[in-house]
Amino acid sequence: MWLVSGALKNYYRVNSTLPDRIIVFRDGVGDGQLETVHEHEVRQLLECFKRVGEEYKYVTVTLCRCHCRFVSHCIV
């Protein structure tokens, strides 16, 4: 989570304030991994936020059920 804390410190340096909200898109989480993500990654994120001096209240993990494929057809 050092990337997140570094990004927050840089944001504060540039803007003299921390963001109101943080949205983290976490790709590749399956139904069977939700508990692991909650136990490890969400806890690490919340601890990281506290270390930089802000107490964000909510963390949401969203699953994507979209299996779209984009196919390009080139006619020469």
LOLUMLO-819515 format. One line per 3 residues: number of its first residue (from 1); their letters; for each residue x, y, z of C-alpha. Coordinates in nm, 4 decimals, padded with zeros to 6 digits, always signed. Example, Ala and Ser with C-alpha at 12.3 -4.5 7.8 and 13.67 -1.06 7.14 Angstrom:
// LOLUMLO-819515
1) as) +01.2300:-00.4500:+00.7800 ~ +01.3670:-00.1060:+00.7140
END
This chain:
// LOLUMLO-819515
1) mwl) +00.0000:+00.0000:+00.0000 ~ +00.3026:+00.2266:-00.0178 ~ +00.1818:+00.3371:-00.3639
4) vsg) -00.1431:+00.4644:-00.2150 ~ +00.0228:+00.6484:+00.0717 ~ +00.2785:+00.8004:-00.1665
7) alk) +00.0015:+00.9135:-00.4018 ~ -00.1913:+01.0688:-00.1123 ~ +00.1167:+01.2520:+00.0149
10) nyy) +00.1862:+01.3836:-00.3343 ~ -00.1774:+01.4906:-00.3742 ~ -00.1549:+01.6802:-00.0449
13) rvn) +00.1713:+01.8457:-00.1476 ~ +00.0185:+01.9704:-00.4721 ~ -00.3311:+02.0621:-00.3437
16) stl) -00.2724:+02.1421:+00.0268 ~ -00.5614:+01.9109:+00.1132 ~ -00.6494:+01.5443:+00.0898
19) pdr) -00.9226:+01.4245:-00.1479 ~ -01.2822:+01.3997:-00.0248 ~ -01.3190:+01.0550:-00.1765
22) iiv) -01.0870:+00.7856:-00.3007 ~ -01.2019:+00.5314:-00.5568 ~ -00.9861:+00.2242:-00.6065
25) frd) -01.0744:-00.0029:-00.8966 ~ -00.9615:-00.3549:-00.8138 ~ -00.9822:-00.5834:-01.1132
28) gvg) -00.9700:-00.9611:-01.1025 ~ -01.1613:-01.0322:-00.7807 ~ -01.3818:-01.3384:-00.7985
31) dgq) -01.6632:-01.4401:-00.5661 ~ -01.4329:-01.6765:-00.3807 ~ -01.1783:-01.4024:-00.3147
34) let) -01.4051:-01.1432:-00.1509 ~ -01.3281:-01.2567:+00.2027 ~ -00.9535:-01.2490:+00.1363
37) vhe) -00.9749:-00.9018:-00.0173 ~ -01.1745:-00.7810:+00.2827 ~ -00.9376:-00.9335:+00.5379
40) hev) -00.6173:-00.8114:+00.3755 ~ -00.6489:-00.5397:+00.1136 ~ -00.9350:-00.3379:+00.2639
43) rql) -00.7711:-00.3444:+00.6060 ~ -00.4411:-00.2278:+00.4545 ~ -00.6156:+00.0556:+00.2700
46) lec) -00.7897:+00.1776:+00.5862 ~ -00.4617:+00.1657:+00.7819 ~ -00.2887:+00.3555:+00.5018
49) fkr) -00.5553:+00.6268:+00.5115 ~ -00.5121:+00.6646:+00.8878 ~ -00.1329:+00.6960:+00.8483
52) vge) -00.1680:+00.9936:+00.6157 ~ -00.4081:+01.1572:+00.8588 ~ -00.7496:+01.1006:+00.7076
55) eyk) -01.0268:+00.8698:+00.8213 ~ -01.2260:+00.7568:+00.5199 ~ -01.5381:+00.5728:+00.6273
58) yvt) -01.6302:+00.3388:+00.3457 ~ -01.4530:+00.0940:+00.1214 ~ -01.6541:-00.0833:-00.1489
61) vtl) -01.5372:-00.3763:-00.3564 ~ -01.7320:-00.4121:-00.6792 ~ -01.7373:-00.7188:-00.8981
64) crc) -01.7637:-00.6831:-01.2731 ~ -01.9897:-00.9300:-01.4464 ~ -01.9306:-00.7925:-01.7924
67) hcr) -01.7643:-01.0212:-02.0418 ~ -01.7464:-00.7962:-02.3445 ~ -01.5200:-00.8502:-02.6388
70) fvs) -01.4397:-00.5879:-02.8940 ~ -01.3593:-00.7253:-03.2351 ~ -01.2308:-00.5163:-03.5183
73) hci) -01.2925:-00.6334:-03.8723 ~ -01.0600:-00.4882:-04.1282 ~ -01.1567:-00.5259:-04.4912
76) v) -00.8687:-00.4704:-04.7266
END
